[in-house]
Amino acid sequence: MRLRTKRLTITGVCLVAVAVAGTGTWAVLDSGRGTSAVAAGAPSARPETGTAEVTKGDLTDSRIFAGALGYGATTAVPGAAAGTLTWLPKPGDVIERDQPLYAVDERPVRALYGSTPLWRDLRTGVRGADVRQLNENLAALGYDVSVDDSFGPRTRAAVRQWQRDRGLQVTGVLTSDDVAFVDGAVRVAAVRGALGRPAGGDVLSVTSTKRVVTASVSQRDADRLAVGTGVEVRVNGSGDPMRGKVVDAAPGEGKDGSATVDVTVDFDAGDRKLPAAASAQIEAAGTTERGVLSVPVAALVARGASGGYAVDVVRSGGTTKRVPVRAGFVADGRVVISGDVHASDRVVVPS
């Protein structure tokens, strides 16, 4: 009886030792001869915890970046008109071409579209980018002008008619008391001026009226989000992805002082209703390996002292065979493998 007890104890210890060795192979020892009935690479009857298919196709290394849904960066609107602020819009208001941005001495300062600020009075004889912007706006409003960079007789006549139509003093000269150039239709993000105060300094902060997703990424990830790159966007981490494109990438600074890149993504929401602000995710594709065999990373088994990796391929009858493989490119939780495996084989994946 004592001898029998001792042999059973040794058998139990050997079983545990093989299991802990890290190969994942269950070795069943014959209590009479002390030899293994299962060798590495031979079929085994170990219980399966789950299986996955070996697939052949393209594998893309995608990355997901955390972002925020909003209206993009703010731009200041300086109060260039002389006088006292008598009217201001409210945050959230949308201001389009020829609508008032603010009022000074009860005289509206109207929005015209353009990227060049109004830095001088526009009158007969002047030329430049600001004059071209003026002519483009007058044409868009239905006035008869030549869309060029010259303030000639037709422009003067159109300005006079524009002033007459709005009940202004008809001078044929346009000044900062009349208009301010902004980058298209704008949404008021914040009101900085105060009624009864001089119209000096920044009066408003405005943004685009279009929803965008912004993100701050490290410089090493900036190549994935270069301007013009196609991406996919999700809001609050749910719903179908929306196609988007990186439209701006500017140098930034992280909270720890590290150099970052501030990225802006334009996207098509279609008919989808979105909140005013929300978290968002930007998925950007990277390297693609085409026509490769891959399995879930969890299917890889370390081969211990021999080095490298293997997978446990499920054979007929539910047995498995450990097959050495070479592991390569990893993306989206899958790894490219090569070896004596084939597409549609099934491999063991621990749960």
Secondary structure in CASP SS format (residue, H / E / C, confidence):
PFRMAT SS
TARGET T0000
AUTHOR 0000-0000-0000
METHOD secondary structure of the structure
MODEL  1
M C 1.00
R H 1.00
L H 1.00
R H 1.00
T H 1.00
K H 1.00
R H 1.00
L H 1.00
T H 1.00
I H 1.00
T H 1.00
G H 1.00
V H 1.00
C H 1.00
L H 1.00
V H 1.00
A H 1.00
V H 1.00
A H 1.00
V H 1.00
A C 1.00
G C 1.00
T C 1.00
G C 1.00
T C 1.00
W C 1.00
A C 1.00
V C 1.00
L E 1.00
D C 1.00
S C 1.00
G C 1.00
R C 1.00
G C 1.00
T C 1.00
S E 1.00
A C 1.00
V C 1.00
A C 1.00
A C 1.00
G C 1.00
A C 1.00
P C 1.00
S E 1.00
A C 1.00
R C 1.00
P C 1.00
E C 1.00
T C 1.00
G C 1.00
T E 1.00
A E 1.00
E E 1.00
V C 1.00
T E 1.00
K E 1.00
G E 1.00
D E 1.00
L E 1.00
T E 1.00
D E 1.00
S E 1.00
R E 1.00
I E 1.00
F E 1.00
A E 1.00
G E 1.00
A E 1.00
L E 1.00
G E 1.00
Y C 1.00
G C 1.00
A C 1.00
T C 1.00
T E 1.00
A E 1.00
V E 1.00
P E 1.00
G C 1.00
A C 1.00
A C 1.00
A C 1.00
G C 1.00
T E 1.00
L E 1.00
T E 1.00
W E 1.00
L C 1.00
P C 1.00
K C 1.00
P C 1.00
G C 1.00
D C 1.00
V E 1.00
I E 1.00
E C 1.00
R C 1.00
D C 1.00
Q C 1.00
P E 1.00
L E 1.00
Y E 1.00
A E 1.00
V E 1.00
D C 1.00
E C 1.00
R E 1.00
P E 1.00
V E 1.00
R E 1.00
A E 1.00
L E 1.00
Y E 1.00
G C 1.00
S C 1.00
T C 1.00
P C 1.00
L C 1.00
W C 1.00
R C 1.00
D C 1.00
L E 1.00
R C 1.00
T C 1.00
G C 1.00
V C 1.00
R E 1.00
G C 1.00
A H 1.00
D H 1.00
V H 1.00
R H 1.00
Q H 1.00
L H 1.00
N H 1.00
E H 1.00
N H 1.00
L H 1.00
A H 1.00
A H 1.00
L C 1.00
G C 1.00
Y C 1.00
D C 1.00
V C 1.00
S C 1.00
V C 1.00
D C 1.00
D C 1.00
S E 1.00
F C 1.00
G C 1.00
P H 1.00
R H 1.00
T H 1.00
R H 1.00
A H 1.00
A H 1.00
V H 1.00
R H 1.00
Q H 1.00
W H 1.00
Q H 1.00
R H 1.00
D H 1.00
R C 1.00
G C 1.00
L C 1.00
Q C 1.00
V C 1.00
T C 1.00
G C 1.00
V C 1.00
L E 1.00
T C 1.00
S C 1.00
D C 1.00
D C 1.00
V E 1.00
A E 1.00
F E 1.00
V E 1.00
D C 1.00
G C 1.00
A C 1.00
V E 1.00
R E 1.00
V E 1.00
A E 1.00
A E 1.00
V E 1.00
R C 1.00
G C 1.00
A C 1.00
L C 1.00
G C 1.00
R C 1.00
P E 1.00
A C 1.00
G C 1.00
G C 1.00
D E 1.00
V E 1.00
L E 1.00
S E 1.00
V E 1.00
T E 1.00
S E 1.00
T C 1.00
K C 1.00
R C 1.00
V E 1.00
V E 1.00
T E 1.00
A E 1.00
S E 1.00
V E 1.00
S E 1.00
Q H 1.00
R H 1.00
D H 1.00
A H 1.00
D H 1.00
R H 1.00
L H 1.00
A C 1.00
V C 1.00
G C 1.00
T C 1.00
G E 1.00
V E 1.00
E E 1.00
V E 1.00
R E 1.00
V E 1.00
N C 1.00
G C 1.00
S E 1.00
G E 1.00
D E 1.00
P E 1.00
M E 1.00
R E 1.00
G E 1.00
K E 1.00
V E 1.00
V E 1.00
D E 1.00
A E 1.00
A E 1.00
P E 1.00
G E 1.00
E E 1.00
G C 1.00
K C 1.00
D C 1.00
G C 1.00
S C 1.00
A E 1.00
T E 1.00
V E 1.00
D E 1.00
V E 1.00
T E 1.00
V E 1.00
D E 1.00
F E 1.00
D C 1.00
A C 1.00
G C 1.00
D C 1.00
R C 1.00
K C 1.00
L C 1.00
P C 1.00
A C 1.00
A C 1.00
A E 1.00
S E 1.00
A E 1.00
Q E 1.00
I E 1.00
E E 1.00
A E 1.00
A E 1.00
G E 1.00
T E 1.00
T E 1.00
E E 1.00
R E 1.00
G E 1.00
V E 1.00
L E 1.00
S E 1.00
V E 1.00
P E 1.00
V H 1.00
A H 1.00
A H 1.00
L C 1.00
V E 1.00
A E 1.00
R C 1.00
G H 1.00
A H 1.00
S H 1.00
G C 1.00
G C 1.00
Y E 1.00
A E 1.00
V E 1.00
D E 1.00
V E 1.00
V E 1.00
R C 1.00
S H 1.00
G H 1.00
G H 1.00
T C 1.00
T E 1.00
K E 1.00
R E 1.00
V E 1.00
P E 1.00
V E 1.00
R E 1.00
A E 1.00
G E 1.00
F E 1.00
V E 1.00
A E 1.00
D C 1.00
G C 1.00
R E 1.00
V E 1.00
V E 1.00
I E 1.00
S E 1.00
G E 1.00
D C 1.00
V C 1.00
H C 1.00
A C 1.00
S C 1.00
D C 1.00
R E 1.00
V E 1.00
V E 1.00
V C 1.00
P C 1.00
S C 1.00
END
